[in-house]
Amino acid sequence: MPKQASRRLFLRRAFATIGLAWPALALAKTAPAKLSKATVHYQTHPKGHKMCGMCRFFVPAEGHANGLMMGGMKANGTMALGHCQKVAGRITPMGYCVLFTPRTHTKP
Ligand code: SF4
């Protein structure tokens, strides 16, 4: 077999392998899907002292953007909806679900 044909065959196989592996690599890089509110028994009110705003998975709304003050509090005194790293959709800081995990505070 001529050397150039061998190289061409090698390159063809290499690109075919990459083409087959590409979808698997793309899927592996996507973030895991979030759980539905129903699945985790999400509620829009606290359970005792447990609430989303004190959970390690809660992501508050942006601080000063859109007229908000620090801590996700709106200028009119209501709490801004945030997000959760585990649960899909908008999340109120006053909510709760079975995945609640308190934030840990480390001393400096
Ligand atoms: S895991 Fe549950 S309790 Fe924690 S922030 Fe998300 S929805 Fe709220």
Residues whose N, C-alpha, C, O or C-beta is under 5 A from the ligand:
A	BS01	SF4	C52 C55 F57 F58 C84 K86 V87 Y96 C97 L99 F100 T101
